[in-house]
Amino acid sequence: MAFLFTMMYGVSMVDCEISSAALDDLDGSKGTRPDDRATQFRRLRDAVERLASYAFEQQRERVRI
């Protein structure tokens, strides 16, 4: 399962996704319930966007973490 989001890179909007497993790994947790995923993402958004920005700089296309 993946959480879809967009981020701005300069003036461009970039489509991104992060897997549930990657969110849990970043959070140091395991098995977050699907109805708690949005809250988890909002709490981790700064870290997720740093990872997504780095990934985008490397490949210049849709980001999958």
Helices and strands as residue ranges (DSSP letters): E 2-9, E 12-19, H 20-27, G 34-36, H 37-59, E 63-64
